[in-house]
Amino acid sequence: MPVIAELIIQWYHSHRRDLPWRNTQDPYRIWVSEVILQQTRVEQGRAYYERFLQKFPDVFALAAAREQDVLLLWQGLGYYSRARNMHRAARQVVDDFNGVFPDSYKKLLTLKGVGAYTAAAIASFAFKKSHPAIDGNVNRVVARLFNIQVPVNAPEGGKAIKQCTEAIFTPAMPDLFNQAMMEFGALHCTARNPACQTCPVKEHCLAYADNAVHLLPAKKKKRAPSKRYLNYLVISGSSSETLYLTKRENPRDIWYNLYEFPLIESKEPLTAQQLTGREAFRKLSGNGNVVIEKMQGPVKHQLSHQTLFVYFWEISFDNEKNLRDDALKTPYHQLDEYPFPRLISAFVEENFPEYIKKLK
């Protein structure tokens, strides 16, 4: 066993966290945990993992579920394409593999949403196949150990990381190596304030010798996020305790298949007069009389490549029959049946205590 791997595995035995997905070799449970933990902190992801397995205990239950129910359970985690891909992949496993997860790296890659890291993680943790699993934590550890100056999110940098990881990989214990490397990056060789003075491999770390730990891993700069202005029309129905919702149906846009209030998007902030004068507003309202009761915003919501400035316009119409056909009149007691983007659910929870009362 390479000395670096041996030292990190020794560290892992003493410092590892007791996490539920580490106590199983069930590929379904491992897969669920890996997808949830993409872009999600362990503390938050653990609660979602437990709720997810309670609702969908096996791949057959997930495959048979409605997408809306999967998205509802995912609400608040963000990156909703993960949930949609999981749902489709579950159906692949049931339809193409008779409900048995494939045990080969190549076949795992055929599942919707499963990339190189996730396939390697499932293959090594569930089936002890010899594939190094390289996530963000491993990228950081290896970049520092080998003083890799090339951006790790560029093709050349990714290739260097892969080659160096394979150089210290332990094929006889792939699951233990992968868990140890990821845990070491998560708890010890952290992005900020790594514990270099007590590091078990500092004598083998080229970046430590070069006083370059704080500079690595190097990354290409991302483009500046685009700005979007979302004007939500919060329309309470004339009958008590109802709201109007619409469904997002553009598969190439954010929050596909989630629900929201009727929306008018603009390239800049709008005044009330500008909003009501828009053709989209007139189409939605059927040219009926409109009263703007209140406006809240902007609420700034940061996504990976977009900055959203969100305005909530609480309005009333003189004739609800003029509303656009796809506006869904929804009683409060049914709101918990619809998956919302987190900023919509937060607005509802804060502004409609009657809804909270119904949930309780």
N, C-alpha and C positions, 0 to 999 in steps of 0.2 A: 504493500500500500504506500503511495506517495506520502512523504512526511507531512506535507501541508494538509492533505485530506485527513490523515490520522489525528493531527492536532485539533482540527476543527471538529471532527467527530467526537473526540474526547471532551471538548468544550460543550458540545451539544448534549451529551449525556448528563452533564452537570447543570445545564441552564435551560433546557427545552421547556416550553410551555405545554401544559396538558390541554390539548385541543381535541374536540370530539372527532374530527376527521382524521386524526392520527391514530385512532384506536380501531380502525376498520381497514379491511382490504376489499370492501365492496366497491367496485368501480363506479356504480351509480352515485353513491354517497361522496366518493372522492371527486368525481366530476362536478357534482353540485357545489361542493366547497370551493373548488378551483375557479369555477365561473363566478361565483358570488364574490370571491376575494380579489378578482380583477377590479382595479380602481376602487376598492373598498377596504377600509381599515378592519383589522381582525375583530376589534371590539364590537363594531357595528355589524360586521358580517356574521358573527357567531349567532346573534339573535335571529337574523334572517334565515340562516342555515337550519336552525332548529324548527322554525315555523314552516319552512319549505318542506322539510321531511315529514312533519306532522300532517301537512295537507296532501303531499304527494310522496308517500313512503317508498315507492319504487317506480321504475321507468314506465310500467304499464299505466299507473295512475296519472303520471305526467302526460303521457301520450294521449290519454283519453280526455284530458281536461280541455275546457274552452280556453282560448288564448286570453280572453278578457279576465278569467280567473287567475291565470298565471301572472299577467301584468298587475292585477290588483294586489297580489301577494308581494310583488316586486316593488310596489309603490314606495318611493323615497330613496331607493338605491341608485337611481339614475342609470345612464347607459342602457336604455331599455331594449336595445337590439340584443343584448345578452340573453334576456328572458325569452324573446321571440325565437332566437336561434336555439336555445335549450329545448323549447317546445317542439321545434321542427326536428331537432336531432333525436329527441326521445321517440318520435314517430318513426324516424329512420331505424333506430335500434329495434323497435318492435316489428316494423314491416320488413326490413332487410336482414335482420340478424335474429329473428324470433325472440326478441326481448333479451338476448344475451349480448353484453358488451363485447365488441371485438377485442382480442388480447394482443393485437399487433399494432405497432406504431403507425404503419402505413394505412391500415384500415381505420384506425381512430381518426386519422386526418380527413377521412371522407365524411365525417359527421359535420353537420352544419355548425359553424362557429368554433370548431376545434382547430386551433393552430398548433404550431410546433411545440410551444411550451406546454399547453394543456395536454396534448397527446403524449409528450414525454412524461409528464407528471402522472397521468393515469397508468401508462405502461409500466412505470417504475414502481409506483406505490401499490397498485393493485396486482400486478403480474410479475414484478421484479425483473422487468426487462431492462437491459443496459442502455438507457438513454439519459444523458444529462438534461435536466430541466432548468432552463435559463430564464429566470424572471428578472425584474428590476433589481432585487436584492443581490442576486448572483452577478448580474452585470457590474454592480458597484464593487463587490468584493474582488472579482477577478480583474477588473480594470485597475484597482489599486495594487493588488498583489503583483501584477506584471507591468505596472506603470504604463498602461495603454493610453496613449495620448490622442488617438484617433477617436472622433465622436462615436459613441456606442450606438447611436440611432442612425448611423450611416452604414451602408453595405460593408465597407472595408472594416469599420469598427466591429460590426456584428460578427464578421468572419474571424477577426482576431480574438474576440471573446470566446467564440465557439472552440477555436483551436486550443486556447489556453485552458479552458475548462476541461476539455478532453484530456489534456496533459496531466491533470491532477485527479481525474475521475477514477472511481473505484468500481469497475464492472461487476465485481462479485457482490457488492452491496449498493446497488444503484439507489434504492429507496432511502437508505440511511444517509448516503452522501448528499442526495438532493435535499432531504429535509434539513440536514445539518448546515449546508451552505445557505439555504434560504433563511433559516433561523439566525444564523450568524450575522447575515446582512441586516435582518430586521431588528436585532437586539444589540449587537455589538459594533459591527462595522457600519454604523448608521450614516445617513446622508449628512446630518449635522452633528457635530461633536462626537465623532467616533472615539471609542475608548482605546486609543492607540497604546497608552502606557501599560495597560494590563492585557494587551492583545497576545494571544498564544502564538501567533504567526508573525509577529512584527520583525523578527530576525530574517524572515523570508520575504518580506514585503518590500518590493522595489520602490514603490511610491513613498513609503515611510523613510527609506534610506535617502531618497531624493527630496524629502520635505515637500512632497507634492500631493499628499493625501487629500487635502482640502480642495484641490483642483479637479479631482476625479470623482466620478466618471465625466469625461468631456462629452458635451452634447451639442448637436446643431441647434441653432436658435430656431424656434418656431415662428411662423408668421403671426403678425399681430391679429388678434381676434376681430372678426367683423362685428358691427353693431346692428342690432335690430330693435325696433320699437313696436311693442305689442300692446294694443288697446283692447282690453277685454270689456265686453258689455255684460254687466251683471244685472240680469233681468229677473226680478221676482215676479212670479205669476200672480194674477189677480186673486186666485184662490189661495188661501193661506198656506205657508210652508212649502213653496215650490220654487225651483230655479230652472232656468233654461240652460241646456248643455248642447255642445256639438262635439263631433268626433273628428280627430285629426286623421286624414286619410291619404296624405302624401308619403309614400314609403321612402322617399329620399330626404325627407325633412325630419327634424327632431320630433320626438314623442309620438311616433307613428302608432296609430290605433289607441292612443290615450284620449281621455275626454277633457274638455275645457269649456269655458264660456264662449259664446259667439265672439269672433275675433276680427278686428280690422288692423292689419299691419301697415305701418308707415315708415318712411325713410327718415323721419325726424319727429320730435314731439309735436303734438297737436293741441290746439285750443279746443274748447267745447264747440265753438262755431265751426272750426275747420273739420272736426269730427262729424258733426251732424250734416255738414254740407257735402260729405263724400258720397259718391255714387254707391259705394258698397254699403254705406249706412242706410241710404234711402231704399236700396233693394231689400235689405234685411228688415227694415221697419215698415215696408210697404207704404212709405210716404205718410204714415200716420203721425199724429201729434206726439211729441216726445218731451219728457221732462227729465233733465239730469239732476238727480237727487244729491249726488256726491261723487267726488273723484279722489282716489287714493293712488299715490305714486309720485315719482317713479320708484319701483322696486328693482334694484339691480340684481341680476341673476347671472352668474358666470358659468358658462359651459366651456368645454375644452377649446373650441375654436370660435365661440360666439359670446358676445356680451349682450344680454337682453336687458332692455329697459321697459318695465312692465307697468301699465296703468290700468287701474280698475275703475270703470265708469259705472256707477250704480244708477240705473235709469228705469223709467216706466213708460209704457205706451198706452195710448187711449184705447187701442184695440189689438189684443194679442193675436187675433186671427190673421192680422197682416204679417206676422212674423214669418221669416223664411221657413220653408217646409222641413229643413233638416235640423231646426232647433227643437231639441227634445225637452219637453216639459217634465220635470223630475221632482217628485215629492221628496222632502227631506229624508224620510225614513228609507228611501231607496238610494240615496247618494253613496252609501258605503258599498254599493254593488258595482260602482264604476271606478276604473283606475284613472287617477289624475297625476299630472306632473306635480312634484312636491310643492312648487310655489302656488298652484291652484288649491291644493288641499290645505295648505297653511292659511290661505286667505279665507277659505270656507270655515275652518275651525275657529279662526279669530273673530270673524264677523257675523257668524250665524250660530249663536249659542243654542238655538232650537235644534240645529243639526247635531250638536254634541249631545244634547239631552236625548235625542232619539238613539244615538249610538250606545248610550249608557243603559 
